[in-house]
């Protein structure tokens, strides 16, 4: 009995010792795996690495007419363990070009990125970026910036004053601005004289308070000198033109020219300027044309005629008088009157309204008519 008990106890001890050894071995193996993983994560990866000391360049305030380009070289170094490759260079504006002195930079070597900004046509605060892409494992895009203020040269906005749809004796006005930029304490030039070459054109400078300090957030003063241009139509019909010469006290820019155009169309006017009608996928669209007297003179429409773009009489449109017409204003509804064998077709021409007006017997209204066949169900 004692021998059997002793033998059972011995077997139990041996089994327990075997299990303990296996557990310790497993724990040791897991620890080694964790340690190996941690070591692998902590180990340096190497590879290329770009180091930039000064990625931003701020150029001094300058006038656009005084320089043709602004050039700056950004230096950088490969502090990594493998070759640094420049794979792409992309400026944010077409006004800027950039090129690297080398597209492959070996470890420890330096190179430069040369950026050239052409300020022509620019004005105010500028912020141009150049994005460089490399073969780095992490953070492979770098941004270089060029900042500064460009003082735009004199600018006429708009350069031309245009007046349309004028009746005899009618006057119309609009503003044109002569702009320029300055920094504080810089000489600020002024308009000294306005000269017109046509009796129908008058030009005057509007009252303007010249600013002395830059607006909030700006490092420059933007001066916008208003000039009021007035065109007075005579009895002559059709398109007419003239100029206004603006004189300044700037010796480098002593004068500027504003082109002025106006069109005299007589006492009768029509709106819209073109009758546009169409039928698309079976859905028609009409237009309303109003013919009225600027002076309030009564008149009648005695007949109308439609001609195509070659001047031949046609029946492309339906023209129907509107009940809302008056003695001094006639309203007509214009609609489609043709269907084409083609899939889609547009026709143009004129609607001629014959009037009893003493000055204008034929009012020509241009039209565009478009037909598009219905889309077949698939």
Secondary structure as UniProt FT lines:
FT   HELIX           2..42
FT   STRAND          50..52
FT   STRAND          56..58
FT   STRAND          62..63
FT   HELIX           64..66
FT   STRAND          70..78
FT   STRAND          84..91
FT   TURN            94..95
FT   STRAND          96..100
FT   STRAND          104..105
FT   TURN            107..108
FT   STRAND          110..117
FT   TURN            120..121
FT   STRAND          124..134
FT   STRAND          141..151
FT   STRAND          155..157
FT   STRAND          160..166
FT   TURN            168..169
FT   STRAND          171..182
FT   TURN            184..185
FT   STRAND          191..196
FT   TURN            199..200
FT   STRAND          201..205
FT   TURN            216..217
FT   STRAND          221..232
FT   STRAND          238..248
FT   STRAND          255..264
FT   STRAND          268..271
FT   STRAND          275..280
FT   TURN            281..282
FT   STRAND          283..285
FT   STRAND          287..293
FT   TURN            294..295
FT   STRAND          301..308
FT   TURN            309..310
FT   STRAND          317..321
FT   TURN            323..324
FT   STRAND          329..336
FT   STRAND          344..355
FT   STRAND          362..372
//
